Amino acid sequence: MTQLTKLVSAGISLLTLNLTVLAVGALETSAQSSPTTTFSDVQPNYWAQPFIQSLAARNIVTGYPDGTFRPEQPVDRDEFAAIIRKAFDQPPIRQIQSGAVYKDIPTNYWASRPIEEAYQQGFMAGYPGGYFRPNQSVSKVEAIVALNKGLNLITGTSAVTVPTAMQRVVPQKTAQKPVKRRIFMPFAFTTLMQPLLTPKAQAASPPTTDRQAARPASFIITNTYADANNIPQYAVGDVAAATKANIVVNYPNPKVLNPSKPATRGEITALVYQTLVYQGKIEPIAINLPANQYIVRTPVNKENAQ
């Protein structure tokens, strides 16, 4: 009986030991899978530190095995596609035809799936001849255009032309028919109709705030960026829409976009962060943080920045 008791006790001890080992192993695995949020080359006073730390905590951006983030390193197109895949969950708007792959993207390429999804969701596209150029750096303006296209920040051409409502007002104000009628009508009859005409004309004019909100892209660009002339014409509408949405972040000068400059990892992280803020998926960074001053605000919405 004593021997049986010893065997039972030994069995219980062995079971307890196994459970302890499993628990410790699970904790170690969890610790290893937790995303790194601090990097040796991203100090607390680095301008993009709040953006990087927040997206790293969500595993949208990651560092390198040596513990660095390399925030000043340019972002290639394949890396940009990978960040987009982690940050956004957009429904596909187009499909890659069966067998249609980019000539410079092998089947086993590490970013083949992110590149395919970035294309299908409308963020990115290839180049003539069937090439994607995965190792080509993404410029600042290309990144902004990609985010705008993929998230459909603007619809139609309203952001790049004078608003339709204002176009309708002009013919009504300049039409000559009411003037001719007043010339041939008796004075008394014209006086009686004046109260009816005046409210109609006033109703046709939109409030000042509406006209400001609907200003064309050229106004937003020229009144926001000192280097507006360097922005490619094809990107004016996209940059204007992203600027109105407070997505653009410029360091060290908010008024200088540097559109053709290769975007760094720090800049891409800031753009993606602000895009998520616009979507309501993440909280804006605190107003008292230095990084807040680099978020670009248009003349129209600057008053509401606080």
LINQUIVEN-V573920 format. One line per field, one symbol per residue. burial: 1 if it has 24 or more other C-alpha atoms within 12 Angstrom, else 0. Layout:
burial = ???
This chain:
burial = 000000000000000000000000000000000001111001000111111111110001111000001110011111111111111100000000000011001000001111111111111111000001110011111111111111111100011100000100000000000000000000000000000000000000000000001111111111011001001000111111111111111110011111100111111111111111111000011000001111111111000000
